[in-house]
């Protein structure tokens, strides 16, 4: 069954939301999550579902080259991957439009490259096929955000409440998508089409679900929408809401497609209603509201054209998150070596951590639970590492504390530093007694603690691009990004 | 009335000790005129429903549900209702006290509840119901839910009973002929968050405040529920009605008011019944439907062959035919006294309200033909249905073409409300200006005919200007228009005569014009010139003409001096 699905992985480019973590050298797809590029999680998920023919779409030529280079190195004999470069800022719909001519299969599975989850795409595909849907979206519960144990989490939750996710309307059977609000629409009032509500009778509106950016599209539908609505930029904000809104008044010419047998009951069947009914009975035991709505006055042949928008709701115990913000980056790194450790693909030690055999630990240095220490990293004496990921070939001095942080590769941290809840990108250098809390330190930055005393940076939450702040200086062309 | 505010443990215990009898308010008036002309002579609650006055069903249910004290509020035809109740058994029952409250000047349920509040007869939670409700539901659970909620949250003032009933996709009406109802309910607490009956069909969307989702992670939107008009209320409901003296309608004002108002924070909850029956005779269609339901025994035990107070016992025979025991002779098919009859030979379908003439005999049917006993409610015929269907389809097409709901881009059109109101505003202002011009003209004409002094005219026009909120430029325009119209209306033969007329009128009323044209006229002159209405020569000639005129006359010229100067220079350059 999976043979009929063609998979498109939208790997993005250098997302502005993730600055300063991403750069020309490190596009979003190659950001390390537990010392593996984030894209590898999606690729392995697909490989696990036996989906081995993939198109990976990357924004920007340079990024495409880098991603392509990495894929061909890592998956040379495992996957058949085609890397396509599209111009930057075309949006997800634009990216699909650009590669539309590559699409040939009946159904297309579109996956965002920043998805980290353990839900089988096969389940989504099955739901899609079962209903003959035009589109099927995977929904998951909103991941827990923010540092796990800190007191600030409650405050954060309040501000994040319905703001960051989607507002989704479902039918009572939780199979069909009746309403979706994304992006700026969330801040407006919820406006539900009465016609859909009438047809279905009851709609459940949920704010605790998130669109996971894993969609199954009927290819004909996708191509038609992309062709006709050339203003559509985003799959999530334009294409999907459009399909949802027009589901009872479909403007799609589904019967024009060459795969008529696929669209069986969606198109107008001119034949007698016996055929219709038997078809309905064959498809589902009880006709969905779409079919009832499409039906003529006496259950005759359909008079209205409809298409179905389905959902697959991942169960609560599955892990599902998207790396689309710096907070998410920290959270996902924490989760992948913590509660969702089965995703990391590593085998954990008895202490529930991963320490590469080549890593060197000084005396009285402790590496706690849910930690990861990359290849060839060195830790000095009396260090303490908790719930953190430390990349390859890092040099860490003595008396360093690393808590709830991500330290990428080739980072040098001098003696006496304390790092909490921060991300330190590759090749950064921290000099003695630097104290960081909730910061991101860009590539190749040299950070100095000066005036003997420790440099205190306890700024919070958002990135500002102040070059000097709180005693930090701009060293040549290196810019220090701080949260303020 | 005992307010429960800040109730301590002690008072709660005390309250449990002093048992308040379960009370009910029965409104024996629908405060609507849907049943006219039948209700011109007879109150609606006494209309027979399968041979028994409706109010008996309601009272029988209240009694069986354990209500101990009923206040029957009578307004329209109150004497008839009271007389009927007095002659019935309802007053003589033990543990069931019926009290009538009479009023002649109540026009709404709100008035009725305010009046009852003033009487201080309600001491605890009560059931609010109208006298045309048929139900067999058990109140125990709903009451318990209501009481439990009240213990936790004092603001939970009302529990309304709802039942599943999907409106027809074609007529958008429920089986009971009521308009479709949109409700939003919290699926966990069952709190009512949104209530919209009498929905505006033109609006394709219904909008919920986004704040609703901030408080509740999920909301159920319902179009498939029916309001049974059975409410379990706390005593606060009466005081809310008294505080908000403009609340009239139970649903339209009270419920909406409580849902919108977030200062007091009153909450309304719902209780859904599943297997029980509850419906209200709200219109002719529901009259018909409920009658059928009774005959088909959905309302058991309130059926003709079970004796509840006040009805005649009838025997159920085959094919759903009820026959009164008094009749011994073989019943004629068409002449059965006290016979409720339902031809069950026709297949009964719930989806189509009137596929054929499903009818029954009310009471005495005098030798009519079959056709005549099909009259209770004209069924919606198949033709009509297709017509409606066609219309909705047309609507759909229209909306597709005009993209009423869906723009080509797939965006939902913003609520048409805002646009409409803007249009209204424009309309208003345009109307205003038209009226204003007419008024000014009338004032001016009056001045002409009655030789009113200019000062007075100016005063009048100024007052008009203020009342219509216009600018002085508008006055000038209106006045100038009236002046010119006057000149035009004076009979004349040739152009020169017309010119003369104009000149004379203008000179006559120059003072009037002047008072409004202080700053404008240079511009006006320029405009007229630009538009080639006034020839350059004419203006110059006018200027030179006025040169010799008196000072007051020269005001215009002075004001347009610059322009004339410019004209002079321009013509010199041309030379």
Interface residues (C-beta under 8 A of the other chain):
Chain A: X161 X162 X167 X169 X186 X187 X188 X189 X190 X191 X192 X193 X194 X195 X197 X198 X199 X200 X201 X202 X203 X204 X205 X206 X207 X208 X229 X231 X232 X238 X241 X242 X245 X246 X249 X251 X293 X297 X303 X304
Chain B: X166 X167 X169 X170 X172 X180 X182 X184 X187 X199 X203 X204 X205 X206 X207 X208 X209 X210 X212 X213 X214 X216 X217 X218 X219 X220 X221 X222 X223 X224 X385 X386 X389 X393 X396 X400 X405 X406 X408 X409 X410 X412 X415
